[in-house]
Amino acid sequence: MTQKTVQTCFNCERTDDEIPIVMWSFQQRPLTVCSACMPLLIHKWEQVVTTLNQMPTGETNE
């Protein structure tokens, strides 16, 4: 039996069991974002950068 890795949105922390999740990368770090939070990447990317910079190194919310 293979174990599924649950993907979570970096912003709202919903899982791919709850909402579609897509994988992105920023500054060579993986970034998972749900379809509801995707407008942040488009319209408020400064908030995304701030949030990512506050995450401990290596944390990807996967």
PyMOL Python script that loads the backbone (N, CA, C, O; Angstrom):
from pymol import cmd

cmd.read_pdbstr("""\
ATOM      1  N   MET A   1       0.844  -1.180   0.000  1.00  0.00           N
ATOM      2  CA  MET A   1       0.000   0.000   0.000  1.00  0.00           C
ATOM      3  C   MET A   1       0.888   1.243   0.000  1.00  0.00           C
ATOM      4  O   MET A   1       1.811   1.343   0.808  1.00  0.00           O
ATOM      5  N   THR A   2       0.618   2.185  -0.897  1.00  0.00           N
ATOM      6  CA  THR A   2       1.388   3.419  -0.949  1.00  0.00           C
ATOM      7  C   THR A   2       0.702   4.483  -0.111  1.00  0.00           C
ATOM      8  O   THR A   2      -0.525   4.553  -0.042  1.00  0.00           O
ATOM      9  N   GLN A   3       1.515   5.304   0.517  1.00  0.00           N
ATOM     10  CA  GLN A   3       0.985   6.361   1.360  1.00  0.00           C
ATOM     11  C   GLN A   3       0.874   7.638   0.545  1.00  0.00           C
ATOM     12  O   GLN A   3       1.829   8.027  -0.127  1.00  0.00           O
ATOM     13  N   LYS A   4      -0.270   8.290   0.595  1.00  0.00           N
ATOM     14  CA  LYS A   4      -0.506   9.529  -0.133  1.00  0.00           C
ATOM     15  C   LYS A   4       0.031  10.712   0.673  1.00  0.00           C
ATOM     16  O   LYS A   4      -0.212  10.822   1.875  1.00  0.00           O
ATOM     17  N   THR A   5       0.752  11.579   0.004  1.00  0.00           N
ATOM     18  CA  THR A   5       1.205  12.809   0.636  1.00  0.00           C
ATOM     19  C   THR A   5       0.103  13.845   0.480  1.00  0.00           C
ATOM     20  O   THR A   5      -0.300  14.167  -0.638  1.00  0.00           O
ATOM     21  N   VAL A   6      -0.376  14.358   1.582  1.00  0.00           N
ATOM     22  CA  VAL A   6      -1.452  15.348   1.552  1.00  0.00           C
ATOM     23  C   VAL A   6      -0.855  16.713   1.243  1.00  0.00           C
ATOM     24  O   VAL A   6       0.073  17.161   1.917  1.00  0.00           O
ATOM     25  N   GLN A   7      -1.382  17.358   0.239  1.00  0.00           N
ATOM     26  CA  GLN A   7      -0.959  18.706  -0.133  1.00  0.00           C
ATOM     27  C   GLN A   7      -1.863  19.708   0.568  1.00  0.00           C
ATOM     28  O   GLN A   7      -3.081  19.533   0.592  1.00  0.00           O
ATOM     29  N   THR A   8      -1.279  20.756   1.139  1.00  0.00           N
ATOM     30  CA  THR A   8      -2.068  21.795   1.796  1.00  0.00           C
ATOM     31  C   THR A   8      -1.701  23.159   1.236  1.00  0.00           C
ATOM     32  O   THR A   8      -0.561  23.398   0.839  1.00  0.00           O
ATOM     33  N   CYS A   9      -2.670  24.034   1.210  1.00  0.00           N
ATOM     34  CA  CYS A   9      -2.460  25.405   0.740  1.00  0.00           C
ATOM     35  C   CYS A   9      -1.595  26.150   1.753  1.00  0.00           C
ATOM     36  O   CYS A   9      -1.824  26.056   2.959  1.00  0.00           O
ATOM     37  N   PHE A  10      -0.607  26.885   1.265  1.00  0.00           N
ATOM     38  CA  PHE A  10       0.283  27.627   2.156  1.00  0.00           C
ATOM     39  C   PHE A  10      -0.470  28.704   2.922  1.00  0.00           C
ATOM     40  O   PHE A  10      -0.031  29.114   3.996  1.00  0.00           O
ATOM     41  N   ASN A  11      -1.593  29.169   2.389  1.00  0.00           N
ATOM     42  CA  ASN A  11      -2.303  30.297   2.976  1.00  0.00           C
ATOM     43  C   ASN A  11      -3.425  29.859   3.911  1.00  0.00           C
ATOM     44  O   ASN A  11      -3.448  30.254   5.077  1.00  0.00           O
ATOM     45  N   CYS A  12      -4.348  29.053   3.414  1.00  0.00           N
ATOM     46  CA  CYS A  12      -5.525  28.679   4.219  1.00  0.00           C
ATOM     47  C   CYS A  12      -5.414  27.292   4.835  1.00  0.00           C
ATOM     48  O   CYS A  12      -6.234  26.910   5.670  1.00  0.00           O
ATOM     49  N   GLU A  13      -4.400  26.541   4.423  1.00  0.00           N
ATOM     50  CA  GLU A  13      -4.107  25.209   4.939  1.00  0.00           C
ATOM     51  C   GLU A  13      -5.190  24.166   4.652  1.00  0.00           C
ATOM     52  O   GLU A  13      -5.236  23.123   5.303  1.00  0.00           O
ATOM     53  N   ARG A  14      -6.063  24.449   3.674  1.00  0.00           N
ATOM     54  CA  ARG A  14      -6.997  23.411   3.237  1.00  0.00           C
ATOM     55  C   ARG A  14      -6.228  22.378   2.436  1.00  0.00           C
ATOM     56  O   ARG A  14      -5.211  22.689   1.816  1.00  0.00           O
ATOM     57  N   THR A  15      -6.717  21.153   2.453  1.00  0.00           N
ATOM     58  CA  THR A  15      -6.018  20.065   1.778  1.00  0.00           C
ATOM     59  C   THR A  15      -6.597  19.814   0.395  1.00  0.00           C
ATOM     60  O   THR A  15      -7.641  20.347   0.021  1.00  0.00           O
ATOM     61  N   ASP A  16      -5.876  18.977  -0.353  1.00  0.00           N
ATOM     62  CA  ASP A  16      -6.367  18.616  -1.683  1.00  0.00           C
ATOM     63  C   ASP A  16      -7.554  17.661  -1.607  1.00  0.00           C
ATOM     64  O   ASP A  16      -8.130  17.321  -2.640  1.00  0.00           O
ATOM     65  N   ASP A  17      -7.929  17.224  -0.414  1.00  0.00           N
ATOM     66  CA  ASP A  17      -9.176  16.485  -0.239  1.00  0.00           C
ATOM     67  C   ASP A  17     -10.369  17.438  -0.197  1.00  0.00           C
ATOM     68  O   ASP A  17     -11.508  17.033  -0.430  1.00  0.00           O
ATOM     69  N   GLU A  18     -10.094  18.718   0.104  1.00  0.00           N
ATOM     70  CA  GLU A  18     -11.154  19.714   0.246  1.00  0.00           C
ATOM     71  C   GLU A  18     -11.333  20.611  -0.975  1.00  0.00           C
ATOM     72  O   GLU A  18     -12.448  21.028  -1.288  1.00  0.00           O
ATOM     73  N   ILE A  19     -10.231  20.906  -1.660  1.00  0.00           N
ATOM     74  CA  ILE A  19     -10.256  21.898  -2.739  1.00  0.00           C
ATOM     75  C   ILE A  19      -9.089  21.604  -3.683  1.00  0.00           C
ATOM     76  O   ILE A  19      -8.075  21.063  -3.243  1.00  0.00           O
ATOM     77  N   PRO A  20      -9.204  21.942  -4.953  1.00  0.00           N
ATOM     78  CA  PRO A  20      -8.072  21.720  -5.865  1.00  0.00           C
ATOM     79  C   PRO A  20      -6.834  22.511  -5.429  1.00  0.00           C
ATOM     80  O   PRO A  20      -6.924  23.678  -5.046  1.00  0.00           O
ATOM     81  N   ILE A  21      -5.694  21.851  -5.498  1.00  0.00           N
ATOM     82  CA  ILE A  21      -4.412  22.433  -5.105  1.00  0.00           C
ATOM     83  C   ILE A  21      -3.470  22.365  -6.313  1.00  0.00           C
ATOM     84  O   ILE A  21      -3.444  21.367  -7.034  1.00  0.00           O
ATOM     85  N   VAL A  22      -2.702  23.432  -6.524  1.00  0.00           N
ATOM     86  CA  VAL A  22      -1.691  23.419  -7.574  1.00  0.00           C
ATOM     87  C   VAL A  22      -0.324  23.689  -6.951  1.00  0.00           C
ATOM     88  O   VAL A  22      -0.200  24.354  -5.922  1.00  0.00           O
ATOM     89  N   MET A  23       0.688  23.149  -7.610  1.00  0.00           N
ATOM     90  CA  MET A  23       2.064  23.315  -7.148  1.00  0.00           C
ATOM     91  C   MET A  23       2.727  24.435  -7.946  1.00  0.00           C
ATOM     92  O   MET A  23       2.633  24.462  -9.174  1.00  0.00           O
ATOM     93  N   TRP A  24       3.378  25.332  -7.274  1.00  0.00           N
ATOM     94  CA  TRP A  24       4.159  26.403  -7.874  1.00  0.00           C
ATOM     95  C   TRP A  24       5.545  26.347  -7.234  1.00  0.00           C
ATOM     96  O   TRP A  24       5.791  25.531  -6.346  1.00  0.00           O
ATOM     97  N   SER A  25       6.417  27.185  -7.673  1.00  0.00           N
ATOM     98  CA  SER A  25       7.690  27.351  -6.976  1.00  0.00           C
ATOM     99  C   SER A  25       8.022  28.834  -6.958  1.00  0.00           C
ATOM    100  O   SER A  25       7.659  29.583  -7.864  1.00  0.00           O
ATOM    101  N   PHE A  26       8.715  29.236  -5.914  1.00  0.00           N
ATOM    102  CA  PHE A  26       9.142  30.621  -5.761  1.00  0.00           C
ATOM    103  C   PHE A  26      10.472  30.597  -5.035  1.00  0.00           C
ATOM    104  O   PHE A  26      10.595  29.989  -3.972  1.00  0.00           O
ATOM    105  N   GLN A  27      11.451  31.246  -5.595  1.00  0.00           N
ATOM    106  CA  GLN A  27      12.801  31.286  -5.037  1.00  0.00           C
ATOM    107  C   GLN A  27      13.315  29.878  -4.762  1.00  0.00           C
ATOM    108  O   GLN A  27      13.916  29.611  -3.722  1.00  0.00           O
ATOM    109  N   GLN A  28      13.067  28.993  -5.705  1.00  0.00           N
ATOM    110  CA  GLN A  28      13.506  27.601  -5.670  1.00  0.00           C
ATOM    111  C   GLN A  28      12.905  26.825  -4.504  1.00  0.00           C
ATOM    112  O   GLN A  28      13.477  25.827  -4.066  1.00  0.00           O
ATOM    113  N   ARG A  29      11.755  27.274  -3.995  1.00  0.00           N
ATOM    114  CA  ARG A  29      11.038  26.567  -2.938  1.00  0.00           C
ATOM    115  C   ARG A  29       9.671  26.173  -3.465  1.00  0.00           C
ATOM    116  O   ARG A  29       9.037  26.954  -4.176  1.00  0.00           O
ATOM    117  N   PRO A  30       9.201  24.973  -3.130  1.00  0.00           N
ATOM    118  CA  PRO A  30       7.858  24.577  -3.567  1.00  0.00           C
ATOM    119  C   PRO A  30       6.799  25.417  -2.858  1.00  0.00           C
ATOM    120  O   PRO A  30       6.961  25.814  -1.705  1.00  0.00           O
ATOM    121  N   LEU A  31       5.739  25.667  -3.564  1.00  0.00           N
ATOM    122  CA  LEU A  31       4.631  26.461  -3.031  1.00  0.00           C
ATOM    123  C   LEU A  31       3.345  25.802  -3.485  1.00  0.00           C
ATOM    124  O   LEU A  31       3.110  25.670  -4.686  1.00  0.00           O
ATOM    125  N   THR A  32       2.510  25.388  -2.549  1.00  0.00           N
ATOM    126  CA  THR A  32       1.216  24.813  -2.895  1.00  0.00           C
ATOM    127  C   THR A  32       0.141  25.826  -2.553  1.00  0.00           C
ATOM    128  O   THR A  32       0.144  26.417  -1.474  1.00  0.00           O
ATOM    129  N   VAL A  33      -0.772  26.018  -3.482  1.00  0.00           N
ATOM    130  CA  VAL A  33      -1.832  27.003  -3.279  1.00  0.00           C
ATOM    131  C   VAL A  33      -3.136  26.433  -3.810  1.00  0.00           C
ATOM    132  O   VAL A  33      -3.155  25.764  -4.843  1.00  0.00           O
ATOM    133  N   CYS A  34      -4.222  26.700  -3.103  1.00  0.00           N
ATOM    134  CA  CYS A  34      -5.528  26.217  -3.551  1.00  0.00           C
ATOM    135  C   CYS A  34      -6.133  27.210  -4.541  1.00  0.00           C
ATOM    136  O   CYS A  34      -5.672  28.343  -4.681  1.00  0.00           O
ATOM    137  N   SER A  35      -7.163  26.755  -5.212  1.00  0.00           N
ATOM    138  CA  SER A  35      -7.787  27.597  -6.230  1.00  0.00           C
ATOM    139  C   SER A  35      -8.426  28.850  -5.629  1.00  0.00           C
ATOM    140  O   SER A  35      -8.524  29.871  -6.310  1.00  0.00           O
ATOM    141  N   ALA A  36      -8.859  28.793  -4.380  1.00  0.00           N
ATOM    142  CA  ALA A  36      -9.468  29.969  -3.744  1.00  0.00           C
ATOM    143  C   ALA A  36      -8.427  31.024  -3.371  1.00  0.00           C
ATOM    144  O   ALA A  36      -8.727  32.218  -3.376  1.00  0.00           O
ATOM    145  N   CYS A  37      -7.217  30.596  -3.050  1.00  0.00           N
ATOM    146  CA  CYS A  37      -6.158  31.534  -2.643  1.00  0.00           C
ATOM    147  C   CYS A  37      -5.277  31.975  -3.802  1.00  0.00           C
ATOM    148  O   CYS A  37      -4.409  32.829  -3.625  1.00  0.00           O
ATOM    149  N   MET A  38      -5.487  31.409  -4.980  1.00  0.00           N
ATOM    150  CA  MET A  38      -4.663  31.757  -6.130  1.00  0.00           C
ATOM    151  C   MET A  38      -4.693  33.256  -6.462  1.00  0.00           C
ATOM    152  O   MET A  38      -3.675  33.778  -6.916  1.00  0.00           O
ATOM    153  N   PRO A  39      -5.801  33.972  -6.259  1.00  0.00           N
ATOM    154  CA  PRO A  39      -5.769  35.414  -6.517  1.00  0.00           C
ATOM    155  C   PRO A  39      -4.695  36.163  -5.722  1.00  0.00           C
ATOM    156  O   PRO A  39      -4.232  37.220  -6.151  1.00  0.00           O
ATOM    157  N   LEU A  40      -4.296  35.620  -4.564  1.00  0.00           N
ATOM    158  CA  LEU A  40      -3.196  36.238  -3.820  1.00  0.00           C
ATOM    159  C   LEU A  40      -1.931  36.287  -4.652  1.00  0.00           C
ATOM    160  O   LEU A  40      -1.203  37.279  -4.640  1.00  0.00           O
ATOM    161  N   LEU A  41      -1.672  35.197  -5.382  1.00  0.00           N
ATOM    162  CA  LEU A  41      -0.465  35.153  -6.205  1.00  0.00           C
ATOM    163  C   LEU A  41      -0.515  36.177  -7.330  1.00  0.00           C
ATOM    164  O   LEU A  41       0.521  36.656  -7.793  1.00  0.00           O
ATOM    165  N   ILE A  42      -1.706  36.505  -7.759  1.00  0.00           N
ATOM    166  CA  ILE A  42      -1.867  37.418  -8.886  1.00  0.00           C
ATOM    167  C   ILE A  42      -1.957  38.877  -8.430  1.00  0.00           C
ATOM    168  O   ILE A  42      -1.297  39.750  -8.993  1.00  0.00           O
ATOM    169  N   HIS A  43      -2.769  39.133  -7.416  1.00  0.00           N
ATOM    170  CA  HIS A  43      -3.079  40.512  -7.031  1.00  0.00           C
ATOM    171  C   HIS A  43      -2.328  41.016  -5.804  1.00  0.00           C
ATOM    172  O   HIS A  43      -2.151  42.223  -5.642  1.00  0.00           O
ATOM    173  N   LYS A  44      -1.887  40.108  -4.940  1.00  0.00           N
ATOM    174  CA  LYS A  44      -1.237  40.531  -3.696  1.00  0.00           C
ATOM    175  C   LYS A  44       0.017  39.701  -3.449  1.00  0.00           C
ATOM    176  O   LYS A  44       0.212  39.166  -2.358  1.00  0.00           O
ATOM    177  N   TRP A  45       0.859  39.600  -4.463  1.00  0.00           N
ATOM    178  CA  TRP A  45       2.035  38.752  -4.352  1.00  0.00           C
ATOM    179  C   TRP A  45       2.973  39.201  -3.247  1.00  0.00           C
ATOM    180  O   TRP A  45       3.737  38.391  -2.723  1.00  0.00           O
ATOM    181  N   GLU A  46       2.932  40.482  -2.878  1.00  0.00           N
ATOM    182  CA  GLU A  46       3.771  40.975  -1.786  1.00  0.00           C
ATOM    183  C   GLU A  46       3.434  40.253  -0.484  1.00  0.00           C
ATOM    184  O   GLU A  46       4.327  39.959   0.310  1.00  0.00           O
ATOM    185  N   GLN A  47       2.139  39.963  -0.258  1.00  0.00           N
ATOM    186  CA  GLN A  47       1.717  39.219   0.928  1.00  0.00           C
ATOM    187  C   GLN A  47       2.270  37.799   0.891  1.00  0.00           C
ATOM    188  O   GLN A  47       2.668  37.259   1.923  1.00  0.00           O
ATOM    189  N   VAL A  48       2.294  37.201  -0.278  1.00  0.00           N
ATOM    190  CA  VAL A  48       2.828  35.850  -0.428  1.00  0.00           C
ATOM    191  C   VAL A  48       4.301  35.824  -0.041  1.00  0.00           C
ATOM    192  O   VAL A  48       4.734  34.937   0.694  1.00  0.00           O
ATOM    193  N   VAL A  49       5.068  36.782  -0.525  1.00  0.00           N
ATOM    194  CA  VAL A  49       6.492  36.851  -0.217  1.00  0.00           C
ATOM    195  C   VAL A  49       6.691  37.024   1.286  1.00  0.00           C
ATOM    196  O   VAL A  49       7.550  36.370   1.877  1.00  0.00           O
ATOM    197  N   THR A  50       5.908  37.893   1.901  1.00  0.00           N
ATOM    198  CA  THR A  50       6.007  38.102   3.347  1.00  0.00           C
ATOM    199  C   THR A  50       5.689  36.823   4.104  1.00  0.00           C
ATOM    200  O   THR A  50       6.401  36.465   5.042  1.00  0.00           O
ATOM    201  N   THR A  51       4.627  36.130   3.706  1.00  0.00           N
ATOM    202  CA  THR A  51       4.238  34.882   4.364  1.00  0.00           C
ATOM    203  C   THR A  51       5.330  33.839   4.217  1.00  0.00           C
ATOM    204  O   THR A  51       5.694  33.181   5.191  1.00  0.00           O
ATOM    205  N   LEU A  52       5.853  33.680   3.017  1.00  0.00           N
ATOM    206  CA  LEU A  52       6.902  32.690   2.786  1.00  0.00           C
ATOM    207  C   LEU A  52       8.167  33.005   3.564  1.00  0.00           C
ATOM    208  O   LEU A  52       8.829  32.095   4.062  1.00  0.00           O
ATOM    209  N   ASN A  53       8.507  34.265   3.672  1.00  0.00           N
ATOM    210  CA  ASN A  53       9.713  34.651   4.410  1.00  0.00           C
ATOM    211  C   ASN A  53       9.567  34.408   5.907  1.00  0.00           C
ATOM    212  O   ASN A  53      10.570  34.303   6.613  1.00  0.00           O
ATOM    213  N   GLN A  54       8.332  34.317   6.404  1.00  0.00           N
ATOM    214  CA  GLN A  54       8.096  34.058   7.817  1.00  0.00           C
ATOM    215  C   GLN A  54       8.068  32.572   8.139  1.00  0.00           C
ATOM    216  O   GLN A  54       8.130  32.195   9.310  1.00  0.00           O
ATOM    217  N   MET A  55       7.975  31.713   7.110  1.00  0.00           N
ATOM    218  CA  MET A  55       7.964  30.268   7.328  1.00  0.00           C
ATOM    219  C   MET A  55       9.373  29.793   7.629  1.00  0.00           C
ATOM    220  O   MET A  55      10.335  30.278   7.034  1.00  0.00           O
ATOM    221  N   PRO A  56       9.502  28.839   8.556  1.00  0.00           N
ATOM    222  CA  PRO A  56      10.835  28.274   8.826  1.00  0.00           C
ATOM    223  C   PRO A  56      11.404  27.634   7.561  1.00  0.00           C
ATOM    224  O   PRO A  56      10.654  27.128   6.726  1.00  0.00           O
ATOM    225  N   THR A  57      12.706  27.657   7.425  1.00  0.00           N
ATOM    226  CA  THR A  57      13.379  27.060   6.268  1.00  0.00           C
ATOM    227  C   THR A  57      13.010  25.597   6.159  1.00  0.00           C
ATOM    228  O   THR A  57      13.031  24.857   7.142  1.00  0.00           O
ATOM    229  N   GLY A  58      12.670  25.189   4.942  1.00  0.00           N
ATOM    230  CA  GLY A  58      12.319  23.794   4.700  1.00  0.00           C
ATOM    231  C   GLY A  58      10.843  23.496   4.838  1.00  0.00           C
ATOM    232  O   GLY A  58      10.394  22.443   4.385  1.00  0.00           O
ATOM    233  N   GLU A  59      10.069  24.383   5.448  1.00  0.00           N
ATOM    234  CA  GLU A  59       8.637  24.148   5.577  1.00  0.00           C
ATOM    235  C   GLU A  59       7.964  24.464   4.257  1.00  0.00           C
ATOM    236  O   GLU A  59       8.170  25.534   3.685  1.00  0.00           O
ATOM    237  N   THR A  60       7.149  23.519   3.769  1.00  0.00           N
ATOM    238  CA  THR A  60       6.498  23.720   2.477  1.00  0.00           C
ATOM    239  C   THR A  60       4.996  23.514   2.546  1.00  0.00           C
ATOM    240  O   THR A  60       4.316  23.645   1.528  1.00  0.00           O
ATOM    241  N   ASN A  61       4.459  23.198   3.712  1.00  0.00           N
ATOM    242  CA  ASN A  61       3.028  22.923   3.862  1.00  0.00           C
ATOM    243  C   ASN A  61       2.564  21.821   2.934  1.00  0.00           C
ATOM    244  O   ASN A  61       1.478  21.917   2.363  1.00  0.00           O
ATOM    245  N   GLU A  62       3.351  20.787   2.772  1.00  0.00           N
ATOM    246  CA  GLU A  62       2.938  19.645   1.947  1.00  0.00           C
ATOM    247  C   GLU A  62       2.313  18.594   2.796  1.00  0.00           C
ATOM    248  O   GLU A  62       1.899  17.553   2.285  1.00  0.00           O
TER     249      GLU A  62
END
""", "prot")
cmd.dss("prot")
cmd.show_as("cartoon", "prot")
cmd.util.cbc("prot")
cmd.orient("prot")
